[in-house]
């Protein structure tokens, strides 16, 4: 096997060598998902939340073509402020490295890189999924296929409600991706607590989620991700009536302006931010901080099992 050309920070390398808990974090939320200048502050808060809950944060990204697991503060600042950061899914990694690019990793690429380096748990906001009208456009996130072949726990608040949630759940089942609700059997809808779809399984503690990962590894027959769906409490969700109205408006704008492909999600999320006067951003931040905390707790519980 060739040696992987992914560099680890000293802290992450030491933690992995000592079998201490580590949580992978994506970098697209820094470069593309949050507005400036709040993005850098929130990136630091996410890392601190992981630390406060007993794990080492490993934010993953690319600098000058070099992949890193465990970006230092200067690297975070660079990805947060540069105009030339490209969004990197798995298929882009080799091309971006050859181009000496600065890049931010998506759910798909962060999961793949983390698993390759032996990191067991990854915290994100929401997964990508099947887009509306996918029967005509074939528009489906690379997250789904990558998770089907990547043995890692992913803590998320479900998938963004701008997607086709039902179709996404069907694809996750077909692809063999494990899916459990955290203290619920209802699938969350990112901004809202309940997407309207049920789940077959739930776990009631970080320890139980860690046990599920450990059992999967010991059985040796299932090599896909385990998604832990962590809903916001109803008291913290975006007002559901506001959510439904803004979503309908956003979908009308997409249809009117004939927006397609990769531009659909940023257009819809941008409309959410403006139409809710920043409330959706506040919810987004609460989501990622809650997921970072739970992911760290799961990683710590897994480290005890190991």
RAKA-V780353 format. One record per residue. N is the residue number from 1. RES is the residue in one letter. SS is DSSP state (helix for helix, strand for strand, loop for the rest). BURIAL is 1 if it has 16 or more other C-alpha atoms within 10 Angstrom, else 0. Layout:
N:RES:SS:BURIAL
N:RES:SS:BURIAL
//
This chain:
1:X:loop:0
2:X:loop:0
3:X:loop:0
4:X:loop:0
5:X:loop:0
6:X:strand:0
7:X:strand:1
8:X:strand:1
9:X:loop:0
10:X:helix:0
11:X:helix:0
12:X:helix:1
13:X:helix:1
14:X:helix:0
15:X:helix:0
16:X:helix:1
17:X:helix:0
18:X:loop:0
19:X:loop:1
20:X:loop:1
21:X:loop:1
22:X:strand:1
23:X:strand:1
24:X:strand:1
25:X:strand:1
26:X:loop:1
27:X:loop:1
28:X:helix:1
29:X:helix:1
30:X:helix:1
31:X:helix:1
32:X:helix:1
33:X:helix:1
34:X:loop:1
35:X:loop:0
36:X:loop:0
37:X:loop:0
38:X:helix:0
39:X:helix:1
40:X:helix:1
41:X:helix:0
42:X:helix:1
43:X:helix:1
44:X:helix:0
45:X:helix:1
46:X:helix:1
47:X:helix:1
48:X:helix:1
49:X:helix:1
50:X:helix:1
51:X:helix:1
52:X:helix:0
53:X:loop:1
54:X:loop:1
55:X:loop:1
56:X:strand:1
57:X:strand:1
58:X:strand:1
59:X:strand:1
60:X:strand:1
61:X:strand:1
62:X:strand:1
63:X:strand:1
64:X:loop:0
65:X:loop:1
66:X:strand:1
67:X:strand:1
68:X:strand:1
69:X:strand:1
70:X:loop:1
71:X:loop:1
72:X:loop:0
73:X:helix:0
74:X:helix:0
75:X:helix:1
76:X:helix:1
77:X:helix:1
78:X:helix:1
79:X:helix:1
80:X:helix:1
81:X:helix:1
82:X:loop:0
83:X:loop:0
84:X:loop:0
85:X:loop:1
86:X:strand:1
87:X:strand:1
88:X:strand:1
89:X:loop:1
90:X:helix:1
91:X:helix:0
92:X:helix:0
93:X:helix:1
94:X:helix:0
95:X:helix:0
96:X:helix:1
97:X:helix:1
98:X:helix:0
99:X:loop:0
100:X:loop:0
101:X:loop:1
102:X:loop:1
103:X:strand:1
104:X:strand:1
105:X:strand:1
106:X:loop:1
107:X:helix:1
108:X:helix:1
109:X:helix:1
110:X:helix:1
111:X:helix:1
112:X:helix:1
113:X:helix:1
114:X:helix:1
115:X:helix:1
116:X:helix:0
117:X:loop:0
118:X:loop:0
119:X:loop:1
120:X:loop:1
121:X:strand:1
122:X:strand:1
123:X:strand:1
124:X:loop:1
125:X:loop:1
126:X:loop:1
127:X:strand:1
128:X:loop:1
129:X:loop:1
130:X:strand:1
131:X:loop:1
132:X:loop:1
133:X:loop:0
134:X:helix:0
135:X:helix:0
136:X:helix:0
137:X:helix:0
138:X:loop:0
139:X:loop:1
140:X:strand:1
141:X:loop:1
142:X:helix:1
143:X:helix:1
144:X:helix:1
145:X:helix:1
146:X:helix:1
147:X:helix:1
148:X:loop:1
149:X:loop:1
150:X:loop:1
151:X:loop:1
152:X:loop:1
153:X:strand:1
154:X:strand:1
155:X:strand:1
156:X:strand:1
157:X:loop:1
158:X:strand:1
159:X:strand:1
160:X:loop:1
161:X:loop:1
162:X:loop:1
163:X:loop:1
164:X:loop:1
165:X:helix:1
166:X:helix:0
167:X:helix:1
168:X:helix:1
169:X:helix:1
170:X:helix:0
171:X:helix:1
172:X:helix:1
173:X:helix:0
174:X:helix:0
175:X:helix:1
176:X:loop:1
177:X:loop:1
178:X:strand:1
179:X:strand:1
180:X:strand:1
181:X:strand:1
182:X:strand:1
183:X:loop:0
184:X:loop:1
185:X:loop:1
186:X:strand:1
187:X:strand:1
188:X:strand:1
189:X:strand:1
190:X:loop:1
191:X:loop:1
192:X:strand:1
193:X:strand:1
194:X:strand:1
195:X:strand:1
196:X:strand:0
197:X:strand:0
198:X:strand:0
199:X:loop:0
200:X:loop:0
201:X:loop:0
202:X:strand:1
203:X:strand:1
204:X:loop:0
205:X:loop:0
206:X:helix:1
207:X:helix:1
208:X:helix:1
209:X:helix:1
210:X:helix:1
211:X:helix:1
212:X:helix:1
213:X:helix:1
214:X:helix:0
215:X:helix:0
216:X:helix:1
217:X:helix:0
218:X:helix:0
219:X:helix:0
220:X:loop:0
221:X:loop:0
222:X:loop:1
223:X:loop:1
224:X:loop:1
225:X:loop:1
226:X:strand:1
227:X:strand:1
228:X:strand:1
229:X:strand:1
230:X:loop:1
231:X:loop:1
232:X:loop:1
233:X:loop:0
234:X:helix:0
235:X:helix:0
236:X:helix:0
237:X:loop:1
238:X:loop:1
239:X:loop:0
240:X:helix:0
241:X:helix:0
242:X:helix:0
243:X:helix:1
244:X:helix:0
245:X:helix:0
246:X:helix:1
247:X:helix:1
248:X:helix:0
249:X:helix:0
250:X:helix:1
251:X:helix:1
252:X:helix:0
253:X:helix:1
254:X:helix:1
255:X:helix:0
256:X:helix:0
257:X:loop:0
258:X:loop:0
259:X:loop:0
260:X:loop:0
261:X:loop:0
262:X:loop:0
263:X:helix:0
264:X:helix:1
265:X:helix:1
266:X:helix:0
267:X:helix:1
268:X:helix:1
269:X:helix:1
270:X:helix:1
271:X:helix:1
272:X:helix:1
273:X:helix:1
274:X:helix:0
275:X:helix:1
276:X:loop:1
277:X:loop:0
278:X:loop:0
279:X:helix:1
280:X:helix:1
281:X:helix:1
282:X:helix:0
283:X:helix:1
284:X:helix:1
285:X:helix:1
286:X:helix:1
287:X:helix:1
288:X:helix:1
289:X:helix:1
290:X:helix:1
291:X:helix:1
292:X:helix:1
293:X:helix:1
294:X:helix:1
295:X:helix:1
296:X:helix:1
297:X:helix:1
298:X:helix:1
299:X:helix:1
300:X:helix:1
301:X:helix:1
302:X:helix:1
303:X:helix:1
304:X:helix:0
305:X:helix:0
306:X:loop:0
//
